[in-house]
């Protein structure tokens, strides 16, 4: 098991039983984690989560989840507030980042940490803006329906065109997790968009929202929010896709939080113009 120490801090791999601690800290930071995120996260890379402990008590966390031989994503970088400023975060960071090996690493960094990430070799790609608000009344389009087992291979292939790495193990859980509702739009038998909405700590979260066109994205979003009228929803939109920003604004959502997508190196070409909402800020 990977381990590192700083004074009396010991960093080791975390398991699913540790997820409530990590997600609880994330909730306290206002990151609004999903209620059933853990099993999908660990399915992608069960060795990609780390906790720092002092005398057995958790004090820090990080995830560096490998998505394939060339790409990893860093998230859940947290230190208990009463123990910040003592070097525990840096030690946890080094231990977690080693898990990525030579892979390009991506992250969605909060504003306060972006200069630190630059000093660690991360380079800015684009801002991601969280839009939140009350779900609008929506009539689900007739050509958008719930995802079926027969759709999963096509959705996985579509997802791979929109993301820097393939992630079938993650999707197998994400599309079917408790409380998650996944929908797909097909045109002429071909997937032209899909999305997932899930319950989270403070609101419903939409992600991913991938679509060929703004019209496809609008249809998928309407299907996801149908039945959620009056509830708080959140959508994380890459600023690099102005059509995604326009979609969120038309839905009556407003900016509430921002991060920066940053990478340590090149990533696989993918269709960023189809990304109207990222999947999660923790795994990209």
N, C-alpha and C positions, 0 to 999 in steps of 0.2 A: 504493500500500500504506500502511495506517495506520502511523504511527510516532510515538514520543515519546521524549524523553531526560531522564534525571536524572543529572547528572554524566556518567559514562561508560556509563550504561545506555541501551540502545536497545531499544524494544519494537516488534515487528512481528508480523504475522499468522503463525501457525504452520500447517504443512501435515501431512498424514498421516505424512510421514517423520520428523516431530518427535514423534509420539505416543509412541514408546518412552521418550523422556526424561521426558515428562509422567507417563505411567503408572508409570514406575519410581520417580519421586519420590512419587507417590501410594501405591505399595506400601510404600515406606519409612516413610510416615506411618501405616501400618496400615489404610489405607482399603480394601484388598483389591479392586483393580480387576479387571474381567473380562479374560480372555485375548484376547477378540476384540471388545472394545468399540469400538476406534478407528473402523473403517469405518462403523459405524452412527451414531456421534456426528458424524462429518464429513458423512455423508449428510444429516443434518438441517440443518446450516448450515456449509458448508465455510469460511466466512469468520469463524467465531465463536471461533477459538482463537488465543492469543497467547503469545509467548515474549519474555522480556526477556533480553538478552545483554550481556555485557561483553567487549570484545575478541573477539567471536564466540562466546564460551562461554555456554551457557544458564545463567541464574541464577534466573529467575522464570517463572511461568506463570499463566494464567487462561483460562477459557472463558466466553463470554457468548453463548449459543446462542439465536438467534431462532427461535421456534416458529410465528410468524405475525405479523400486523400489530399485535397488541396485547400479546403476551406473549413474554418471554425468560427464560432460566434461567442463573444464574451458578454455576460450579463450577470445580474444578481450580485453586483459588487457592493457589499454592505459591511459596515462596521457599527457595532452597537454604539449609540450616541455617547454614552458615558465613558467610553474607552477610546474615543477618537484622538488623533494627534500623537499617538505613541508608537507608530510604526507598524501596528498590527495589519493595517490595510495593505501596506506595501509588501509585507511578507506573504500575505494571503494571495496578493496579485501575482507575485513571482511564481508561487507554487502552482496556481491555476494555469497561468499562461504557458508554463512548461508542457502542459498536457497537449497543447496544439502542435508541438514540434515545429516543423518548417512550414506549416500551413499559413496562408493568409488569414488574418483574424479580423473580423468585423465587430462593431459594437454600435449601440445607440447611446451616446453619452449625454448626460445632463449638463446644462450650461456650466455649472460650478466646477465640473471636472474636465472640461474639454482641453484646457491648457495642459493639464497633467497628462492627458492622453496623447497630446501632440509631442510632449517631451518623451513619451514612451514609444514613439515611432508611428502613431496613428495619423492618418491624413484625412482631412475633411472631404466628404463626398456630397452631402446635401443635408439640409435640415429636414426633420420630420416633426410635424405639428399635430398634437392631439386636439381634435375637435370634439366638443361635448355639447349636450343639450337634450331637450326632450324629444323623444322619438316622434316623428310626424305621423299623422294618420296616413295609412297607405293601404291600397288594395293590391294584394299580391298578383303580379302578372300571370296570365294563364300559362305562359311558356317557361316559367321558372318553377321548379318543383324540388321536393326534398331529394337529397342524394340517396341513391340506391346502391346495393352491392355491385351491380353491373356497371355503375359509373366510375368505380374507384380507380381502375387502371387508366381510364381516359383523364380523370382529374389529376392523378399523379403525374401523368405526362404533361398536362397543361401547367401544373404547378412548377415543374422543372424548367419550363420556358420562362417563368416569371421570377425565378429565384436563383441565386448563385450556385446552388448545389441541389442534387436529388435528395429527397427526404421521405421515402415511402414509409419507413417505420413510424416516423412522427405522424404522418397523415393518417395512418391506420388508426391511431388513437384519437387524433384531433377531430376527425370527422364523426366519431361515434362516442365521445366522452360524455359522461352524465351531464345533462343540461345543455350540451352543445347542439345547435341546430344548423345543419349544413344544407345549402341549396345550390342548384346548378341550373344554368341556362344552356340549352342546346339549340342550335340553328342548323337546319339541314342535317341533323344527326351529330353535328360537331359541337364540342364544348366551346362556348363563347364567353363564359364567365362562371365563377363560383364564389361562394363566400360562406363564412361561419359566424354565428353570433353566440355568445356564451355569457353566463352569469359571472360577475366579478365582485370584488369587495364593495365597491361603491356604485357600480352601474353595470349595464350590459356592455360588453365589448364586442365590436365587429372586427374580425380579422381572421384570415385574410379577406380582402375584397379584390379579386383579380378579374379583369374583364378586357375583352378586345377593344371596346369602344365606350365612350361616355354613356351611350344609350343602354348598352349591356350592363354597365355598372349601376346605372339608375334602376334598372329592372331588378337586379340582384339585391341592391340595398332595400328597395321597396318590399321585396319578399322577406328579407331578414327582419325588417322592423314591423311588418304586419303582425298585429296582435300584441305589439309592445307599446302601443300608443300611450303617451303620458309618462313613460318610464325614462330614466336617464340612460343615454347611450353615449359611447365614446368610439372614435375612429381615428387611428393614427395614419396621417396622410403624408407621403413624401412630397416636400415642396417642389421637387424636380418634376412632378406631374401636375401642372396647373389645372388640368381637367379634374383631377381628384380634389383639389382645393375648391374648385367651382361646385363640384357635386356636394361636398360637405356644407358649403354655404347655402346652396339651394335647399338643403334639408333643414336649414335653420340652426345648424350647429356653429359653435364659436370656438376660437382658439383658447386653450386652457393650459397648455404645457408644451414644451418643445425639447427636442434632443437633436443631436447631430449624428448622422450615420458617418462612421469613420472606418478606414481599413488600413492595415499595415502593408498591403501590397495589392497586386492586381486580382480581380475576381472574374469568374466566368461571365461572358456576355449573357445578358438576360433582358427580357422585355420590360424595362422600367416603365414604359408608357402604359402598360397593363396593370400596374400596381396602384390601385386606388386606395388601398388600405393595407398596411403591413400586417403580418400575422401576429407577432408579439414583439415588444422591445427587448425581451429577454433572449430570444432565439432567432430574431430577424424575420 
